Amino acid sequence: MLTVVRSDVETIRAERANGPCTGEMWREILLQESGTSFSKNFFTPCARTHWHSHEGGQLLIVESGEGFVATADQVVRMGVGDMVWTPPKVRHWHGASHSRSMLHLAFSLGGVDWQEAVQDEMYESVRAAG
């Protein structure tokens, strides 16, 4: 059976993320069911998530702006239309570039393990490398 979620401006609102992020980020959860979530995430310049991993992995699709996704070993600059798959249980973070905001869709499978903040020094080194 199909599930239809109708967009209703009065009931669906982006909420400022109070959780594990640095800077200003807004998230609109579009669907959350059985350990799977699908959301729109907006990051202001320099905003980023904390380090984290997903039990079943995560797919990001950039809709506007530019940003980064990084693991301990790899940095990827993301732009409009890019899709980045992070495999299950791989520690990573993602966020906007220093000069542009970013909006991405996030498909997350399974639970999330939130960890420490990405330090400014780490973000600056990623920005320089990316």
C-alpha positions in Angstrom: 0.0 0.0 0.0 1.3 3.5 -0.8 1.7 6.1 1.8 1.1 9.7 0.7 2.4 12.7 2.7 0.9 15.9 1.6 2.8 19.1 2.0 0.8 21.4 4.2 2.5 24.7 5.0 0.6 25.0 8.3 1.7 21.6 9.6 5.2 21.0 8.1 7.7 23.5 9.3 11.5 23.4 9.3 12.8 23.4 12.8 16.1 24.8 14.0 18.2 21.9 15.0 19.0 22.1 18.7 21.1 19.0 18.6 24.5 18.0 17.6 25.7 20.7 15.2 27.9 23.8 15.1 26.4 26.9 13.6 22.9 27.4 12.3 21.1 24.4 10.8 17.5 23.7 10.1 15.9 20.3 9.5 12.6 19.3 8.1 11.8 15.6 8.7 9.8 14.4 5.7 9.5 10.8 6.7 10.6 8.8 9.8 9.6 5.2 10.0 11.0 1.8 11.2 14.6 3.2 11.7 14.7 5.1 8.4 14.5 8.8 8.1 14.3 11.2 5.1 14.9 14.9 5.7 15.8 18.2 4.2 18.7 19.9 6.0 19.8 23.5 5.5 23.2 24.7 6.8 24.3 28.3 6.9 27.9 29.0 5.9 30.4 27.2 8.2 27.5 25.2 9.9 28.2 21.5 10.2 27.1 18.4 12.0 29.1 16.8 14.8 30.9 13.6 14.1 28.5 10.7 13.8 27.7 7.4 12.1 24.6 5.6 10.9 23.8 2.0 11.7 22.7 1.3 8.1 24.5 4.1 6.2 23.4 7.5 4.8 22.8 9.0 1.4 23.1 12.8 0.9 21.8 14.6 -2.2 22.8 18.3 -2.5 19.9 20.5 -3.8 21.5 23.9 -3.5 24.8 25.5 -2.4 28.0 23.7 -1.6 29.6 21.9 1.3 31.7 19.1 2.6 31.4 15.6 3.8 34.4 14.1 5.6 35.7 11.0 7.3 38.9 10.7 9.2 40.6 9.7 5.8 38.7 11.5 3.1 37.2 14.9 2.3 34.6 15.4 -0.5 33.4 18.9 -1.7 29.7 18.6 -2.6 27.8 20.7 -5.0 24.3 20.8 -6.6 23.2 17.4 -7.8 26.0 15.5 -6.1 25.1 12.3 -4.2 27.4 10.9 -1.5 26.9 7.5 0.1 28.4 6.9 3.6 28.5 3.2 4.4 27.1 1.8 7.6 29.0 2.7 10.8 31.5 5.0 9.1 32.3 8.0 11.3 31.7 11.3 9.3 30.4 14.8 9.4 28.9 17.1 6.8 28.1 20.8 6.4 28.2 24.0 4.4 31.3 25.6 2.9 32.8 28.7 4.5 31.1 31.1 2.0 27.9 29.4 0.9 24.9 27.8 2.5 23.9 24.2 1.6 20.6 22.3 1.4 20.7 18.6 1.1 18.3 15.7 1.3 19.4 13.0 3.8 18.3 9.4 3.7 19.5 7.7 6.9 19.1 4.0 7.6 19.0 2.8 11.2 20.0 4.6 14.3 22.5 7.4 14.6 25.5 7.5 16.9 26.2 11.2 17.7 29.7 12.0 18.8 31.9 15.1 19.5 31.8 18.4 17.7 34.1 19.0 14.7 36.6 21.5 16.0 37.2 24.7 14.1 40.8 23.7 13.3 39.6 20.5 11.6 36.9 22.4 9.6 39.5 24.9 8.5 41.9 22.2 7.4 39.1 20.4 5.4 38.1 23.7 3.8 41.8 24.2 2.7 42.1 20.7 1.4 38.7 20.6 -0.3 
